[in-house]
Amino acid sequence: MRLLLTDAVSHERLWSLRFTRNGFIAAAVSVAIVLVLVVFCLIAFTPIRTFIPGYPDARSRRQAVQNALRIDSLQTRILQWELYSENLRRVVSGQQPIQLDSLILQNRASRETVDSVYLAMRDSVLRADVAGREQFEVGESRRNLPIEALSFFSPIKGVISKGFDRAVHPWADITAPSGTPVMAVLDGTVVFSSWNEDDGYTLGIQHRGDILSVYKHCQQGLRSTGDAVKAGTPVAFLASSASLTAGDHLHFELWYAGEPVDPALYISF
């Protein structure tokens, strides 16, 4: 078979391509495979996958964490009401109410009666299982999720007074009362902490996945360089003592892969 390209007026041959039927089929299959690979890479390694129905985005993951915290609080409240109702029943029937200290001592005594040999055996089995998982890097702690799939804690509850602008303002200003606790947005390690008259107390936390968060305009720091922090734990207190601040607000920066990103895209203030 031959594919020809000719001039419509002079019928001069401009270009020709000779191919066989097997060659045409092989070329078509190759093009189809390349297209499938390109589509797979776009879906697997870019934020396009968040548009797939049913795929959890950052907002849904954050909502799941908040729901888990609410469930834990409700369970604690139910236990408190059960203890209250049991004590009320005992008082009405003339019995001694249950003391919280006695429950703690009872649980501690029951734990101390567990066979230490059995605990040592279970600990050895657990350590061997964890070592085996880490050998093939299937443990959850070794996964680096993309920034779109992470659930960020809000560093402070307030209103964004000045938003992100990559050229002139590559951070966000969040207004809040002085003395408000400033929280870590993710698990990480404090990589620098300092104080100066312009920015007040400044704290930088390095997170997994090449993410860095920076907190400025604080009056007191609760962490030092090298400290490990958990997401949602206080790391400083907000202040308006810095000379460059206009009112009480937190200067918050979020860096990903060495570039500043808009915190409002991933965090609900």
Secondary structure as GFF3:
##gff-version 3
##sequence-region A 1 269
A	DSSP	beta_strand	2	6	.	.	.	ID=ss1
A	DSSP	beta_strand	13	18	.	.	.	ID=ss2
A	DSSP	alpha_helix	21	45	.	.	.	ID=ss3
A	DSSP	three_ten_helix	47	51	.	.	.	ID=ss4
A	DSSP	alpha_helix	58	92	.	.	.	ID=ss5
A	DSSP	alpha_helix	100	112	.	.	.	ID=ss6
A	DSSP	alpha_helix	116	135	.	.	.	ID=ss7
A	DSSP	three_ten_helix	140	142	.	.	.	ID=ss8
A	DSSP	three_ten_helix	147	149	.	.	.	ID=ss9
A	DSSP	beta_strand	159	162	.	.	.	ID=ss10
A	DSSP	beta_strand	172	175	.	.	.	ID=ss11
A	DSSP	beta_strand	181	183	.	.	.	ID=ss12
A	DSSP	beta_strand	188	196	.	.	.	ID=ss13
A	DSSP	beta_strand	200	207	.	.	.	ID=ss14
A	DSSP	beta_strand	211	221	.	.	.	ID=ss15
A	DSSP	beta_strand	228	229	.	.	.	ID=ss16
A	DSSP	beta_strand	234	238	.	.	.	ID=ss17
A	DSSP	beta_strand	249	256	.	.	.	ID=ss18
A	DSSP	beta_strand	259	261	.	.	.	ID=ss19
A	DSSP	three_ten_helix	263	265	.	.	.	ID=ss20
###
